[in-house]
Amino acid sequence: MALEEGLRRYWNRVCPDLNRCAPHVRSLCLEFYGGAGLAGRWSSCWISLSRACHYHGYALTPSAVEMHNRHDEVAEILREFSRAVGVAPSATK
């Protein structure tokens, strides 16, 4: 999945040691390194795509428009990841 691969590449640039951690740890650390906006959008998009990929008898499947919007959102998140600077945040915030 492009979203997960994008996060892996982000951590390779920003803090390579985090790629040795579990996926949920990497996603939790995104807020600290990438900011609340990026972390929230990544999480929301990942949850939405995960739900779309798994059958739920009680829920409607996403429409083509919804999936197209998610595709655009993934592309924007990946662009933000590619602009990331490999500088760790200050521990004294």
RODO-2510 file (C-alpha; in nm, 4 decimals, decimal comma):
residues 93
     n   res          X          Y          Z
     1     m     0,0000     0,0000     0,0000
     2     a     0,1407     0,3353    -0,1040
     3     l     0,0432     0,5049     0,2210
     4     e     0,2395     0,2575     0,4340
     5     e     0,5368     0,2605     0,1971
     6     g     0,5347     0,6402     0,2045
     7     l     0,5490     0,6344     0,5836
     8     r     0,8382     0,3861     0,5731
     9     r     1,0316     0,6117     0,3355
    10     y     0,9514     0,9147     0,5507
    11     w     1,1040     0,7453     0,8526
    12     n     1,4088     0,6397     0,6495
    13     r     1,4807     1,0104     0,5953
    14     v     1,3640     1,1597     0,9236
    15     c     1,4469     0,8963     1,1864
    16     p     1,5621     0,5614     1,0407
    17     d     1,5602     0,3866     1,3785
    18     l     1,1806     0,4124     1,3915
    19     n     1,1518     0,1679     1,1003
    20     r     1,2610    -0,1023     1,3424
    21     c     0,9526    -0,0328     1,5557
    22     a     0,6063    -0,1799     1,5126
    23     p     0,3825    -0,0058     1,2561
    24     h     0,1489     0,1373     1,5210
    25     v     0,4476     0,2958     1,6978
    26     r     0,5600     0,4620     1,3746
    27     s     0,2125     0,6026     1,3151
    28     l     0,1912     0,7339     1,6729
    29     c     0,5306     0,9066     1,6403
    30     l     0,4198     1,0839     1,3238
    31     e     0,2403     1,3517     1,5258
    32     f     0,5601     1,4351     1,7157
    33     y     0,7782     1,4551     1,4040
    34     g     0,5353     1,5558     1,1278
    35     g     0,2782     1,7576     1,3194
    36     a    -0,0777     1,6943     1,4268
    37     g    -0,2267     1,7836     1,0871
    38     l    -0,0190     1,5374     0,8883
    39     a    -0,0561     1,2649     1,1506
    40     g    -0,4329     1,3107     1,1639
    41     r    -0,4724     1,3008     0,7889
    42     w    -0,2481     0,9936     0,7585
    43     s    -0,4412     0,8113     1,0292
    44     s    -0,7820     0,9050     0,8915
    45     c    -0,6849     0,8005     0,5398
    46     w    -0,5325     0,4720     0,6576
    47     i    -0,8428     0,3836     0,8603
    48     s    -1,0712     0,4703     0,5700
    49     l    -0,8720     0,2612     0,3231
    50     s    -0,8465    -0,0267     0,5679
    51     r    -1,2233    -0,0299     0,6114
    52     a    -1,2717    -0,0139     0,2349
    53     c    -1,0515    -0,3213     0,1883
    54     h    -1,2362    -0,5382     0,4402
    55     y    -1,5925    -0,6591     0,4009
    56     h    -1,8444    -0,5385     0,6570
    57     g    -2,1945    -0,6800     0,6150
    58     y    -2,3443    -0,3832     0,7980
    59     a    -2,1753    -0,1054     0,6006
    60     l    -2,2043     0,0228     0,2478
    61     t    -1,8996    -0,0092     0,0273
    62     p    -1,7291     0,3197    -0,0576
    63     s    -1,8358     0,4860    -0,3796
    64     a    -1,6019     0,5476    -0,6711
    65     v    -1,5986     0,9177    -0,5812
    66     e    -1,4984     0,8392    -0,2222
    67     m    -1,2170     0,6131    -0,3393
    68     h    -1,0990     0,8767    -0,5880
    69     n    -1,0925     1,1314    -0,3048
    70     r    -0,8846     0,8919    -0,0925
    71     h    -0,6463     0,8432    -0,3848
    72     d    -0,5993     1,2199    -0,4056
    73     e    -0,5502     1,2378    -0,0292
    74     v    -0,2821     0,9666    -0,0397
    75     a    -0,1025     1,1573    -0,3163
    76     e    -0,1049     1,4758    -0,1074
    77     i     0,0229     1,2962     0,2032
    78     l     0,3028     1,1388    -0,0023
    79     r     0,3984     1,4849    -0,1340
    80     e     0,4187     1,6115     0,2238
    81     f     0,6335     1,3142     0,3209
    82     s     0,8700     1,3861     0,0322
    83     r     0,9129     1,7472     0,1512
    84     a     1,0017     1,6366     0,5050
    85     v     1,3330     1,7478     0,6434
    86     g     1,5355     1,4946     0,8370
    87     v     1,5599     1,6981     1,1560
    88     a     1,4415     1,5527     1,4838
    89     p     1,2147     1,7810     1,6882
    90     s     1,3504     1,9507     1,9953
    91     a     1,3155     1,7484     2,3137
    92     t     1,2578     2,0700     2,5085
    93     k     0,9341     2,1797     2,3409
***
